[in-house]
């Protein structure tokens, strides 16, 4: 075991020798390691301080001071296997080689440092030798200077007191000479206009003259100086009053007057009074420009242009009202006010502050608090003049009634607001900038109101042109006016437009006008506009101004003004064309389905609307539009029903039904009713969908079909001419009504063609029924009513949602006629069919 240990030791020695010639790691890593080993050896931490470490007493600690090799080897032999011993040997050989390499590098590095230190010490020795020679020379010179100074002091010691006394007398004589020459000096400064030097000289002598004013000679000098300074003060006041000098001269003038004990408040008042006269001249120029008469009246549209506008076109005006001509545009007016009044006001503020507010206070002026007094006067002065200027600006803004081009107004307001910011910098705490911002805000609000009024006027003018287009005889609207045949007037190629095109053109023109207005209003929030960053324009202007006061208000106006067409009285529904009611109903319904959401979404996206305050919901506007559409459609049904009812009522009231002749054909009024109903069907079909119908019976389309079958007729009319039947026909009719569905004549209609025609036919037939109940009929009168009702049944069933409704009402008409007949003898069904087919 000992032999193996010796062999390992020999091998370790050989490996150690060969490690000296092996290549080391990089230089940087080696240096860090060497420095770390040195710190570890000397017991230093990273900061170079000594670290107290407890000594290890373990003899197996290879880095401890009590390390015992024999004990360490015995421990390894006992605890480690052969493989572990070989690994331990390899590791130790590597560490030995590394330590040898580090030690060799450390010796080389320290050797170089020692050589460098030796050279430095040698050089310092030479430098100190030269310095010693210079110090010896300096010591010799200082000794000579000390000896020479002592000799001079000894020589002048006896005459020092006498020289001091003579020097004091000389100084006093110079002061007296200055006092005696002061009046002449002041006069010369006055002639040369050296006012600053004169005031300075007088201030130097004023205290002495005041102290010795009891002596006659000094009293005379003081009186002469006072007279001269009074003259100087008079000239300074005149110079200050003239104000033609530069700001530097005025500042010097104010400074000298304050040093001459001139009241500071009086100087401030004089300065502001002089400045006010110049600023008022600028305001008078603006006022003269504001009130001068316009060069010419506003140019109206030539009559020839208005007469050549096509009445069938639903876009009555391509743009809003033109701006009236004025003396100068708003931008020129604001530019003049800013360049003249605001610029002059800023110059006055800057000069005034330099003279009275920002000037350094010295001497007795400190106790007077001149800046505080002057600042208060300046604020009052600026506020008074600014209020007059703002009133002129607001009056000029109010004259901008035209809403054609908004860019000039926005640019003018931006320039106005931008120039007022200079007042903020010059006069902090002034209310002028905030008042200017309020003017801009009020102008924006007023502009919103003007655009709303323009949109409302545009809408009303559009409706006027639509009414003119509907009144044009060439316009095909489905027969609201006279119809020449059963199928109504045809919409041929010669017609310039149709009802759907009229609706589309009206809707598109209104939408384009809204977009144009939004584009004009959007100029107020452009990024290059200074006041657009103000909180009002970021929030309230977009949400409450544009969205609510403009867009929402206009949509509500459209709905309200459309509903007003339903409030006209009269048997024929007033003067509103029924086609207009139908068109507005469809317009409001389109607004409810899509247009309102589109307009509000466009507004929110374009203006980045943030709903900080409550706004009108889209659903509320849609509900209002749908309500208006429903009311208009109901009124349309009522009006059209009343028109047909009026014809039926007159046809019943103007005929002698007792003495009438035997019927040979269908009355012309019934043909007119069918024609008008067909025309209404075509008209409504142009704007509304078909709708849902109930399933028709198999014989509904047969022209020979009649609801008045022979069995029903015999059961109904037999008692009137068969003596053996005591049952009253009135009782049979009432029993039949008990088992029939109740018909609501004026029920709300749905937004489809079938529902609209059903409502109109219900009103017409109900009127026919009530008129029949007020008349008495003979035999041929009853038969004529039979023929008329059968003719109506042949054509009206196809227009309604439920054909049984037509059958029931016509059956009621014939039954009521029979009840009021003097000789109720009905006509044979075959004869009725022949007459109706021939008619």
VENPE-V237554 format. One record per backbone hydrogen bond with DSSP energy under -0.5 kcal/mol. CO is the residue of the C=O (numbers start at 0). NH is the residue of the N-H. If there is no record, write none. Layout:
[[CO & NH] [CO & NH]]
//
This chain:
[[0 & 4] [1 & 5] [2 & 6] [3 & 7] [4 & 8] [5 & 9] [6 & 10] [7 & 11] [8 & 12] [9 & 13] [10 & 14] [11 & 15] [12 & 16] [13 & 17] [14 & 18] [15 & 19] [16 & 19] [17 & 20] [18 & 21] [25 & 29] [26 & 30] [27 & 31] [28 & 32] [29 & 33] [30 & 34] [31 & 35] [32 & 36] [33 & 37] [34 & 38] [35 & 39] [36 & 40] [37 & 41] [38 & 42] [38 & 43] [42 & 50] [44 & 47] [48 & 44] [49 & 51] [50 & 52] [55 & 65] [57 & 60] [58 & 67] [59 & 61] [60 & 63] [63 & 66] [67 & 71] [68 & 72] [69 & 73] [70 & 74] [71 & 75] [72 & 76] [73 & 77] [74 & 78] [75 & 79] [80 & 84] [81 & 85] [82 & 86] [83 & 87] [84 & 88] [85 & 89] [86 & 90] [87 & 91] [88 & 92] [89 & 93] [90 & 94] [91 & 95] [92 & 96] [93 & 97] [94 & 98] [95 & 99] [96 & 100] [97 & 101] [98 & 102] [99 & 103] [100 & 104] [101 & 105] [102 & 106] [103 & 107] [104 & 108] [105 & 109] [106 & 110] [107 & 111] [108 & 112] [109 & 113] [110 & 114] [111 & 115] [112 & 116] [113 & 117] [114 & 118] [115 & 119] [116 & 120] [117 & 121] [118 & 122] [119 & 123] [120 & 124] [121 & 125] [122 & 126] [123 & 127] [124 & 128] [125 & 129] [126 & 130] [127 & 131] [128 & 132] [129 & 133] [130 & 134] [131 & 135] [132 & 136] [133 & 137] [134 & 138] [135 & 139] [136 & 140] [137 & 141] [138 & 142] [139 & 143] [140 & 144] [141 & 145] [142 & 146] [143 & 147] [144 & 148] [145 & 149] [146 & 150] [147 & 151] [148 & 152] [149 & 153] [150 & 154] [151 & 155] [152 & 156] [155 & 159] [158 & 162] [159 & 163] [160 & 164] [161 & 165] [162 & 166] [163 & 167] [164 & 168] [165 & 169] [166 & 170] [167 & 171] [168 & 172] [169 & 173] [170 & 174] [171 & 175] [172 & 176] [173 & 177] [174 & 178] [175 & 179] [176 & 180] [177 & 181] [178 & 181] [180 & 184] [181 & 185] [182 & 186] [183 & 187] [184 & 188] [185 & 189] [186 & 190] [187 & 191] [188 & 193] [189 & 192] [192 & 194] [193 & 197] [194 & 198] [195 & 199] [196 & 200] [197 & 201] [198 & 202] [199 & 203] [200 & 204] [201 & 205] [202 & 206] [204 & 208] [205 & 209] [206 & 210] [207 & 211] [209 & 212] [211 & 214] [214 & 218] [215 & 219] [216 & 220] [217 & 221] [218 & 222] [219 & 223] [220 & 224] [221 & 225] [222 & 226] [223 & 227] [224 & 228] [225 & 229] [226 & 230] [227 & 231] [228 & 232] [229 & 233] [230 & 234] [231 & 235] [232 & 236] [233 & 237] [234 & 238] [235 & 239] [236 & 240] [237 & 241] [238 & 242] [245 & 249] [246 & 250] [247 & 251] [248 & 252] [249 & 253] [250 & 254] [251 & 255] [252 & 256] [253 & 257] [254 & 258] [255 & 259] [256 & 261] [257 & 260] [262 & 266] [263 & 267] [264 & 268] [265 & 269] [266 & 270] [267 & 271] [268 & 272] [269 & 273] [270 & 274] [271 & 275] [272 & 276] [273 & 277] [274 & 278] [275 & 279] [276 & 280] [277 & 281] [278 & 282] [279 & 283] [280 & 284] [281 & 285] [282 & 286] [283 & 287] [284 & 288] [285 & 289] [286 & 290] [287 & 291] [297 & 299] [301 & 305] [302 & 306] [303 & 307] [304 & 308] [305 & 308] [309 & 312] [313 & 315] [320 & 402] [328 & 332] [329 & 333] [330 & 334] [331 & 335] [332 & 336] [333 & 337] [334 & 338] [335 & 339] [335 & 340] [336 & 340] [336 & 341] [337 & 342] [339 & 343] [340 & 344] [341 & 345] [342 & 346] [343 & 347] [344 & 348] [345 & 349] [346 & 350] [347 & 351] [348 & 352] [349 & 353] [350 & 354] [351 & 355] [351 & 356] [352 & 356] [352 & 357] [361 & 364] [362 & 365] [363 & 366] [364 & 367] [364 & 369] [365 & 368] [368 & 372] [369 & 373] [370 & 374] [371 & 375] [372 & 376] [373 & 377] [374 & 378] [375 & 379] [376 & 380] [377 & 381] [378 & 382] [379 & 383] [380 & 384] [381 & 385] [382 & 386] [383 & 387] [384 & 388] [385 & 389] [386 & 390] [387 & 391] [388 & 392] [389 & 393] [390 & 394] [391 & 395] [392 & 396] [393 & 397] [394 & 398] [395 & 398] [396 & 399] [398 & 400] [405 & 409] [406 & 410] [407 & 411] [408 & 412] [409 & 413] [410 & 414] [411 & 415] [412 & 416] [413 & 417] [414 & 418] [415 & 419] [416 & 420] [417 & 420] [418 & 421] [419 & 422] [419 & 423] [420 & 424] [421 & 425] [422 & 426] [426 & 429] [430 & 434] [431 & 435] [432 & 436] [433 & 437] [434 & 438] [435 & 439] [436 & 440] [437 & 441] [438 & 442] [439 & 443] [440 & 444] [441 & 445] [442 & 446] [443 & 447] [444 & 448] [445 & 449] [446 & 450] [447 & 451] [448 & 452] [449 & 453] [450 & 454] [451 & 455] [452 & 456] [453 & 457] [454 & 458] [455 & 459] [456 & 460] [457 & 461] [458 & 462] [459 & 463] [460 & 464] [461 & 465] [462 & 466] [463 & 467] [464 & 468] [465 & 469] [466 & 470] [467 & 471] [468 & 471] [471 & 474] [474 & 476] [475 & 498] [477 & 682] [484 & 487] [489 & 491] [491 & 494] [496 & 475] [497 & 501] [498 & 502] [499 & 503] [500 & 504] [501 & 505] [502 & 506] [503 & 507] [504 & 508] [505 & 509] [506 & 510] [507 & 511] [508 & 512] [509 & 513] [510 & 514] [511 & 515] [512 & 516] [513 & 517] [514 & 518] [515 & 519] [516 & 520] [517 & 521] [519 & 522] [520 & 523] [521 & 524] [522 & 525] [525 & 528] [527 & 529] [528 & 531] [529 & 532] [530 & 533] [533 & 537] [534 & 538] [534 & 539] [535 & 540] [538 & 542] [539 & 543] [539 & 544] [540 & 545] [541 & 546] [542 & 547] [543 & 548] [544 & 549] [545 & 549] [545 & 550] [546 & 551] [547 & 552] [549 & 553] [550 & 554] [551 & 555] [552 & 556] [553 & 557] [554 & 558] [555 & 559] [556 & 560] [557 & 561] [558 & 562] [559 & 563] [560 & 564] [561 & 564] [562 & 565] [563 & 566] [564 & 567] [569 & 572] [572 & 575] [576 & 579] [576 & 580] [577 & 581] [578 & 582] [579 & 583] [580 & 584] [581 & 585] [582 & 586] [583 & 587] [584 & 588] [585 & 589] [586 & 590] [587 & 591] [588 & 592] [589 & 593] [589 & 594] [590 & 595] [593 & 597] [594 & 598] [595 & 599] [596 & 600] [597 & 601] [598 & 602] [599 & 603] [600 & 604] [601 & 605] [602 & 606] [603 & 607] [603 & 608] [608 & 610] [609 & 611] [616 & 620] [617 & 621] [618 & 622] [619 & 623] [620 & 624] [621 & 625] [622 & 626] [623 & 627] [624 & 628] [625 & 629] [626 & 630] [627 & 631] [628 & 632] [629 & 633] [630 & 634] [631 & 635] [632 & 636] [633 & 637] [634 & 638] [635 & 639] [636 & 640] [637 & 641] [638 & 642] [639 & 643] [640 & 644] [641 & 645] [642 & 646] [643 & 647] [644 & 648] [645 & 649] [646 & 650] [647 & 651] [648 & 652] [649 & 653] [651 & 654] [654 & 656] [656 & 777] [666 & 669] [666 & 670] [667 & 671] [668 & 672] [669 & 673] [670 & 674] [671 & 675] [672 & 676] [673 & 677] [674 & 678] [675 & 679] [676 & 680] [677 & 681] [678 & 682] [679 & 683] [680 & 684] [681 & 685] [682 & 685] [683 & 686] [683 & 687] [688 & 752] [689 & 753] [696 & 699] [698 & 701] [701 & 704] [706 & 708] [708 & 712] [709 & 713] [710 & 714] [711 & 715] [712 & 716] [713 & 717] [716 & 719] [716 & 720] [717 & 720] [717 & 721] [720 & 722] [721 & 724] [723 & 725] [727 & 731] [728 & 732] [729 & 733] [730 & 734] [731 & 735] [732 & 736] [733 & 737] [734 & 738] [735 & 738] [736 & 739] [741 & 743] [742 & 744] [743 & 746] [749 & 751] [751 & 755] [752 & 756] [753 & 757] [754 & 758] [755 & 759] [756 & 760] [757 & 761] [758 & 762] [759 & 763] [760 & 764] [761 & 765] [762 & 766] [763 & 767] [764 & 768] [765 & 769] [766 & 770] [767 & 771] [768 & 772] [769 & 773] [770 & 773] [771 & 774] [776 & 821] [777 & 781] [778 & 782] [779 & 783] [780 & 784] [781 & 785] [782 & 786] [783 & 787] [784 & 788] [785 & 789] [786 & 790] [787 & 791] [788 & 792] [789 & 793] [790 & 794] [791 & 794] [791 & 795] [792 & 796] [794 & 797] [795 & 798] [795 & 799] [796 & 799] [800 & 693] [801 & 804] [801 & 805] [802 & 806] [803 & 807] [804 & 808] [805 & 809] [806 & 810] [807 & 811] [808 & 812] [809 & 813] [810 & 814] [811 & 815] [812 & 816] [813 & 817] [814 & 818] [815 & 819] [817 & 820] [819 & 776] [822 & 824] [823 & 825] [827 & 831] [828 & 832] [829 & 833] [830 & 834] [831 & 835] [832 & 836] [833 & 837] [834 & 838]]
//
